[in-house]
Structure formats: structure tokens, C-alpha cells
Amino acid sequence: MTDKAGNPMIASQISRRDFARRAALAAAGIAVLPAASLATAAELSARSPETFPQADEKKLSPASQAEVDAKLDVIFNKYGSRFSGAQKTDLRRLATEGQKPLEAIRAFPIENSGQPATVLKLYPEAGPAQVRAQSNAATPPAKKE
């Protein structure tokens, strides 16, 4: 048996019919797979956040806790009627978790005279006119034939 180009066919090649059958089986398997995985996702989302294992919760400083409380007071005064009790608890948890990185950033000492760590300098000693002249000189003129 030979293909269109006259080359002998290798026994490991599959026919169109076998390919179509395998493709249909693969598509059917993929179509069934998400239904099973969605069931486990629904079970996970049904669990309340308190049932998930919590990381080692470090207590906030009194100033940070006051800031979290002030932020939550503003949110609850403005949108409080829209949230359920579980959502309010979740907001409190999120605000507390968001405050921890802020404490670490604010602990870093900085002054107004502090320079940025990196500065982009493409041409340190060249002015804008010199840069343009260098780039024009670097490109060779087009050859006329």
C-alpha cells in the first residue's frame, strides 16, 4: 500500500476512520470531565470560609487594627444594607489580610531625599542632539542600483 506520493505507508500510521473514532472518544471524554470537576468545585464553594484551614494569623498592631476598623466602618455605613452577615465577615477578613502587607511596606524607612533604586540611562553622557546624530550615522545610506 502506498500513499499519494508513491511512498510506502508505515504500519504505525492510522487510517482516517481510526483517527475519527479516537477523536470522537477524546471529545466525549473531555465533555464528561468538566461535569465531574464542577461537582467538586461546587462542594468546595459550599464550605464556609471558616472551615478552610487558616494560616498562622499574626495580630495587627493597634494602629493598623484601628485603620482596618475605620475602613470597614466607611464601607458598612455606605453599603452595609447590601451585605449579608457572611459577606461582612469575609470583608473583615479581607481587610485584615490586606493590612498585613501594608504594615511591612510602611515599616521600610524612606526619606524625601531618597533616590530611586534604578534609573534608566540609555546614553549617560550624550544629550538629545548627540543621540540623534549618532543614530543617523549608525544607519548606512541605502544603496542605489
C-alpha positions in Angstrom: 0.0 0.0 0.0 1.4 3.4 -1.0 0.3 7.0 -0.3 -0.4 9.7 -3.0 3.3 10.5 -3.4 4.2 6.8 -4.0 5.9 6.3 -0.7 5.1 3.0 1.1 2.8 3.5 4.1 4.2 2.6 7.5 2.1 0.2 9.6 2.1 2.7 12.6 0.1 5.2 10.6 -3.6 5.2 11.4 -6.5 5.4 8.9 -8.9 8.3 8.7 -11.6 6.1 10.2 -9.4 5.2 13.2 -8.4 8.9 13.7 -12.1 10.0 13.6 -13.0 7.3 16.1 -10.2 8.3 18.5 -11.0 12.0 18.2 -14.7 11.3 19.0 -13.8 9.3 22.1 -11.4 12.0 23.2 -14.0 14.7 22.8 -16.6 12.7 24.6 -14.2 12.1 27.5 -13.4 15.8 27.7 -17.1 16.7 27.6 -17.8 14.4 30.6 -14.7 15.5 32.6 -15.8 19.1 33.5 -19.1 17.8 34.9 -17.2 15.7 37.5 -14.8 18.5 38.3 -17.6 21.1 38.7 -19.3 18.9 41.3 -16.1 19.1 43.4 -15.8 22.8 42.9 -19.4 23.3 44.0 -18.7 21.2 47.1 -15.7 23.4 47.9 -17.6 26.7 47.4 -20.4 25.4 49.6 -18.0 25.2 52.5 -17.8 28.4 54.6 -14.5 30.3 54.8 -14.2 29.4 58.5 -13.9 25.7 57.6 -10.8 26.2 55.5 -7.6 25.9 57.4 -6.3 29.3 58.3 -2.7 30.3 58.1 -0.9 31.4 61.1 -2.7 34.7 61.8 -0.4 37.4 63.1 -2.3 40.0 65.1 -2.2 43.6 63.8 -0.8 46.5 65.7 -3.3 48.7 67.4 -2.9 51.4 64.8 -3.4 49.0 62.0 -6.4 47.5 63.6 -7.9 50.9 64.0 -7.2 51.6 60.4 -9.0 48.4 59.4 -11.9 49.2 61.6 -12.1 52.7 60.1 -12.1 51.3 56.5 -14.8 48.8 57.4 -16.9 51.5 59.1 -16.9 53.5 55.9 -17.8 50.5 53.8 -20.5 49.3 56.1 -22.0 52.9 56.5 -22.1 53.3 52.8 -23.0 49.8 51.6 -24.0 47.9 54.8 -27.5 47.1 53.8 -26.3 45.2 50.7 -24.1 42.7 52.6 -25.2 39.6 54.5 -23.5 38.6 57.7 -21.2 36.1 56.0 -20.2 38.8 53.5 -19.4 41.2 56.3 -17.3 38.6 58.0 -15.5 37.9 54.7 -14.9 41.7 54.2 -13.4 42.0 57.6 -11.1 39.0 56.9 -10.0 40.5 53.5 -9.4 43.9 55.1 -7.3 42.4 57.8 -5.3 40.3 55.3 -4.7 43.4 53.1 -3.4 45.4 56.1 -0.6 43.0 56.8 1.4 43.8 53.6 0.8 47.5 54.2 2.4 47.2 57.6 5.5 45.7 56.0 5.7 48.4 53.3 5.2 51.2 55.8 8.0 49.8 58.1 10.5 50.4 55.3 12.3 53.7 56.1 12.2 56.3 53.3 13.0 59.9 53.1 12.1 62.6 50.6 15.7 62.9 49.5 15.9 59.1 48.7 16.6 58.4 45.1 15.0 55.6 43.1 16.9 52.3 43.1 17.3 52.1 39.4 17.4 54.9 36.7 17.3 54.1 33.0 20.2 55.8 31.3 20.5 54.8 27.6 23.2 57.4 26.8 24.6 58.7 30.1 26.8 61.4 28.7 25.1 62.2 25.4 22.4 64.9 25.1 19.4 64.5 22.8 21.0 66.1 19.8 24.1 63.9 20.1 21.9 60.8 20.3 20.0 61.7 17.1 23.3 62.4 15.3 24.7 59.0 16.5 21.6 57.1 15.4 21.6 58.8 11.9 25.3 58.0 11.5 24.8 54.4 12.5 22.4 53.6 9.7 24.2 53.1 6.4 22.7 55.0 3.4 20.6 53.0 1.1 22.4 51.6 -2.0 21.2 52.8 -5.4 21.3 50.2 -8.1 
